[in-house]
Amino acid sequence: MKDKIYKEPLKSEEETTINVLYSENVLSIYTNKVGLQKQLNKLIGEPTKEDKIKRSIAGSRWEIPLSDKTRISRMVLKANLFEL
């Protein structure tokens, strides 16, 4: 596995969005926070989509089926989503 290069966003432009898409039965998570991207990559696997600027990753999106309870519970319990 190659090392990934992440682009650090400005503090005022950091965002994390979690959407529950009931019609598609999917939990969609997007973040551009580098630490959270690395953490989610370890906990729930490779992202569905990575937004890139040149060769650097600017943001990542995961789409987890609502039926995949183990990945969802692992993410909620172990990921530092709210930076507490």
C-alpha positions as CSV (number, residue, x, y, z in Angstrom):
1,M,0.0,0.0,0.0
2,K,1.4,3.4,-0.9
3,D,1.4,6.3,1.5
4,K,-1.3,8.8,0.9
5,I,-0.6,12.5,0.8
6,Y,-3.3,14.7,2.3
7,K,-3.9,18.4,1.8
8,E,-4.4,20.2,5.1
9,P,-7.4,22.6,4.7
10,L,-7.6,26.0,6.3
11,K,-9.0,25.8,9.8
12,S,-12.0,27.9,8.8
13,E,-12.7,25.5,5.9
14,E,-12.7,22.2,7.8
15,E,-15.9,20.3,7.5
16,T,-17.4,16.9,8.3
17,T,-20.9,16.0,7.0
18,I,-22.9,12.9,8.0
19,N,-26.0,12.2,6.0
20,V,-28.5,9.3,6.3
21,L,-30.0,8.6,2.8
22,Y,-33.0,6.6,3.7
23,S,-34.2,6.2,0.1
24,E,-30.8,4.6,-0.8
25,N,-30.3,2.9,2.5
26,V,-26.9,4.5,2.9
27,L,-25.0,6.4,5.6
28,S,-22.8,9.0,3.8
29,I,-19.8,10.5,5.5
30,Y,-17.7,13.3,4.0
31,T,-14.7,15.0,5.7
32,N,-11.7,17.1,4.7
33,K,-10.1,16.9,8.2
34,V,-6.8,15.0,7.7
35,G,-6.7,13.3,11.1
36,L,-10.3,12.1,10.8
37,Q,-9.7,10.9,7.2
38,K,-6.8,8.7,8.4
39,Q,-8.8,7.5,11.4
40,L,-11.8,6.5,9.4
41,N,-9.6,4.9,6.8
42,K,-8.3,2.6,9.5
43,L,-11.7,2.0,11.2
44,I,-14.1,1.5,8.3
45,G,-11.8,0.9,5.3
46,E,-11.0,2.7,2.1
47,P,-13.3,5.6,1.1
48,T,-15.8,5.3,-1.7
49,K,-14.5,8.5,-3.3
50,E,-11.5,10.8,-2.7
51,D,-11.4,14.4,-3.9
52,K,-7.9,15.2,-5.1
53,I,-6.0,18.4,-5.9
54,K,-3.1,17.3,-8.1
55,R,-1.8,14.2,-6.1
56,S,-3.0,15.3,-2.7
57,I,-6.2,14.1,-1.1
58,A,-8.4,17.1,-0.2
59,G,-11.4,15.2,1.1
60,S,-12.9,11.7,1.4
61,R,-16.4,10.2,1.2
62,W,-17.6,6.9,2.6
63,E,-20.9,5.4,1.8
64,I,-21.8,2.6,4.2
65,P,-25.0,0.5,3.7
66,L,-27.4,0.9,6.7
67,S,-27.4,-2.9,6.9
68,D,-23.6,-2.9,7.8
69,K,-24.1,-2.4,11.5
70,T,-20.6,-3.4,12.5
71,R,-18.9,-0.7,10.4
72,I,-21.4,1.9,11.6
73,S,-21.0,1.0,15.3
74,R,-17.2,0.9,15.0
75,M,-17.2,4.4,13.4
76,V,-19.6,5.9,16.0
77,L,-17.8,4.3,19.0
78,K,-14.2,4.7,18.0
79,A,-13.9,7.6,15.6
80,N,-13.3,11.0,17.1
81,L,-16.1,12.6,15.0
82,F,-16.7,15.5,17.3
83,E,-13.1,16.0,18.4
84,L,-14.0,15.6,22.1
